[in-house]
Amino acid sequence: MIKVSMRLFQRENGIWYVEFKRGHKKSLRTRNKAEALRLFNKLKREYLAGKLIILKEGRKILLSEFIPEYLDWARENLAPATYRKRVYVLNNFKEIVGDIYLQSLSTKHMDEYVSHLLATGISRNTVNTHIRHIKASLTKAVEWELVKEHPLKGYKLLRVQQRPPAFLLPEQIEKVLQVIDNGFWAFVFKIFIYTGMRLSEVANLYWRDIDLRRGVITVRKAKNYQTRIIPIHPKLREEIEKRIPAVGRVVPYCKDYIYHKIKDYLKKAGFPNVRVHDLRHTFASLMVMSGVDLKTVQELLGHQDYRTTEIYAHLAPAHLYDAIRKLPI
């Protein structure tokens, strides 16, 4: 008797899948068990007959079919903020270009969408964010073999004038601390300054993630879902020791409240144009200006792409350039 290396299983999103040998998986695009069994048995017959074909080969998939299943996957695999943005972008994209077939998507459709966004006054940076979300989603369509080739392969981001990152100098940091009239919020401000954590990471930081014995903070819910370790600065350690033992979240407020609170103190200190995210730039910029190499800064910030960290390269101190000039060649 010929053994068929196939199995039927259901994921948490309710969709039934079939797995072939070597871990190759295909969605049956149904939550109905009877329908899934029917398709599974049909595939087994074709397999035995030596005629196994890709389930969706030749079948056209509408955006309205692809998007819900993709978002089911995204909900379980992407950071919450990324998932919410992707929901908005994909549905907006479908509304503008129409409920067309995935296989019919072209750069022309993307050009139409980009033109629409620009016409509404959206910044080029935001348009590029939309492009990234759409391209990332379609990459999954290729992985699922819904399309043979990425419909937007080679589609480029809009050119944007790059500006040096804004940051606070040490004396400006002191000025902000002087106007913060609450010990707890001074502590929160120092978390941003001495760790370079993102706003979402600060909002999701728990006391159990702070290890004073080892002298490190573990960032678990990072933007890219990768855990990273940040050593605790001595001045931040002093603030932490005042509050330990403690349980729960370190900053027990929602992200928006934390943002507005810190933003108000920045305005009060005379820096209305400084964003909360610029405190992350401050952390990185001051390290680079102190001679810390960019690879180390990349690791501490949790950047996946080294090019993202290179925006701080111009801040490297002059003595590093002098050292290079001394090469005896």
N, C-alpha and C positions, 0 to 999 in steps of 0.2 A: 504494500500500500504506500502510495506517495504521500510524504509528509508536507503539509502546507505551512510555511513559516509566516503566518499572519495571525494577528489578534485584533479583537475589537475592544475598544475601551472608551469611557466617557470622561471628559475633563470637567473641572469644577464649574466651567461656564455653561455646562449642559450639553455642549456639542459632542457628538460621537466621532471617533477617529478610528482609523485602521492603521496598524503598524506592520510594515513589511519587514523582512529580514534586515539585519544591520541597523535597526533603529529608524528606518525611514518611515515617517508618519504622514498621513493624509487626512484632512478633514472630510467627513461625509456630509458636512453642511446641514445637519439636521439634529434636532433635540428629541426626535421621535424614535423610540427604541425599535419599534416594528420596522420602520423605514430603514433604520441603520442596519438591522439584521438582513433585510432584503438586499441592500446594496453590498453588504459584506459577503453574503453568500454568492452573489453575482460575481464579485471580484475573485472569490475562491475558484469558481467554475472557470473563469477566464484564465486564472493562473494555471490551473491544471491543464487547460487546453493549450497552454503556451501562448496565450494571446493577451496577457495582462497589459493593459494600457493605463496611462495616467488618468485618474478618475475624471479630471476636468479638462482633459485635452480636447479641444474642439468646442468646448462649451463656453459661451460668452457669459461673463459675470458683470452685472451692473454695479455701479458704485453703491447703490442702496442695498445691495447684497453683501458686498465686501466690507463696507464701513462698520456695520454692527458686529460682525464676527471679529474684525480686527480690533475694535474697541473692547470686546470681551477679553481678548488676549492682553491688550494694553493695560486694562484695569488691574490685572494680576501681575504684570511684569514691569510696569513703569512707575516712576515716582508720581504721587498723587497730583502734584502741580503740573507735571508733564502730561499726564493723562487728561486732565481737565482742558489744557490748552489744545491737545490733539483732538478732543471731542469738538471743540469750537471750530478749529481750522478745517477739519475734514468736512463737517456739515456745511460750513460756509462755502468751501470749495465746490461741493456738490450743488449747492443752491445757485452759484454763479455760472458754472460751466454746464450744469444740467446733469440728469441722471443717465450718464452715458456708460457704455461698456468699458470695463477696465482695459480690455485689449485695444480699444479705440483711442485711449488717451495719448496725447501728443504734446510736444513742446508748444504748439500753437494754443492749446487749451490753457497751458500754464501762463503763456504770454498774456492771454485774455484776463486771467485771474489777477496777475500782477498789475496790469493796466487798471483794472477795476479798483484794486487796493490803493494804488497811487492816486487815483482820481478822487478818492474819499479823504485824502489828506494824511494818510498813514505814513509814518516815516519809513525811509528805506531800510533801516535796521529792523523794524517790525516786519516789513515785507519779507526780508531775508529769513526771519524766524518762521513765517508761514511756509516759505519754500522748503526749509529744513524739515519741518514736521511732515509735509506732504511727501517729500522724497523718502524720508525714513519709513513712512507707512507703506509706500509702494515697494520698498526693499523687502518687507515682510511678504508682500504678494508674490515676489519672485521666489523667495524661500519656500513658500507654500505651493509653488509651481502653478499659480493661477495665471501667470503670464510668463512667457519664455525669457523676455528681456525687460529690463527696467524701462518703463515708458518715458521717464525723464532723465535717462542716462546722459550725463554730460551737461545737464542744465546748470547754468552758473548763477551764483548769487549776484545781486546788484552791487555795483561798486559803491563803497561808502567811504567818505573822508574819515580816516582814522584820527582820533584825537588822543593825546596822552591822558592816561587815567588821572582823575582828580584825587587829591589826598591831602590830609592834614599834616602839618609839621609839628614837631614835639611841643613848641610853645602854643600852638593852636589847640592841641589836645588838652593842655593844661587850662586853657581859656574855657573850653567846654566843661571840663570837670568843675571849674569854679562856679559855673551857673547852675549846675545840677544840685538842687536843694534837697535831694532825697538819697540816702545812703544806698538803698537797693538799686535805684536806677543808675547811680554812679558805678555800681558793681556790674550791671548789665552793659553799660558803655565800655567798661574795661574788658569784658568778655570779647566784644567785637574787636577792640584795638589790639589785644594781646593774643588772639587766636586766629583772626582772619576768617572766622566762620561766616557762612551765609546766614541771612535772616531766618530762613526756614530751618537751618541747622540749629541755630540758637533756640528757636521756638520748640524744637524737638529734642533738646538736650535734657537728659535725666541725671539726677545725682549719682545714680549707680554707674554712669559713664565716666565719672571723675575718680581717678585712682591717685590719691595723694601719696601712697606708699611708693608707687612707681613714678609719680610725678607726671602723669599724662592724662589727657582727655581723649576719649574714644568717640569719634563722630560716626554714628551708625547709619543715620538716615541722610546720607549725602545725596547730592543731585544725581549722581551717576550710579547710585545704589552700591557704591564701594565704600567699605569702612576705612577710615584713616586715623592715625594717631597724631596728636598735637601735644608736645611737651608744655607743661604749665610754667608760665613766666613767674618769677619770684613775686612780683607785685600783685599778680592775679592770685597767686597762692595765698597771700595774706588775706585777701578778701574771701576766698573760699573757706579758709580755716575759721573765720568768724561765724560761718553759717552751718558748718558740719557739726553734728550729724543732721541730715535732712533727707527727705524722701520725695518722690514724685519728680515733676519737672523743675528744672532749675529756675526757669522764668515761667511761672504759671499763668501766662496770658496768651491770647491768640496772636498770630503773626501781625495782623493789622494794628492791633493795639500797641505792640512793641514798636512797630515802625513809627506810628504817629508820636509816641512818647519820645523816642530818640530824636526824631525829626524836629520836634518842638524845642528840644534843648539845643540842637544845632542852630536853629533860627535865633534863639535867645542869645547865643554866644556870638552872633553876627555872621553866621555862615548859612544863609538861606538856600544857597545853590548847591550845598554839599548834600549828596544823597546818603541814605543809610548804607547802601552798597559800597559807597566810597570809603567807608571805614575798613572794608576788606582790602581795597586798594591801598589804604594807609598802611595796613599791616605789611603788605607785600613791598610797597615802595620803600618804606623805612628800612626793611631788611636788606633790600638790594643796595640802598645807599650806604648801608653799614658794611657792605662787602660780602654778603651772603650770595652764593652762586644761584643761578636761575633754576638749576635742576632741583636744588633743595627747596626753593620757593615753590616750584611746581608740585612737589610732594606734599608740602604743608598745606597748600591751597586745595589739593585734590584735583588739579587739572589733568584731564586725560591726554590732551594735546599740548605738546611743548610750545607750539606756536601761540597758544593763548597766554602763556607766561611771558613770552618775548616782548609784550607791550611794556614791560618794566626794564628792558635792557638798557635804554638810554639813561637810566638813573645810576648805572654802575659808577662807583667813585673813580676819580681821575687816577688814583694810584694803580688801579688795575690796568688802565691803558699804559701808564708809565712802565709797568712790569712787562707788558707785551713788547714794548719798544726796545727793551734790553736784551731780547733774544739775540745771541751771537751768530746770527745767520743772515 
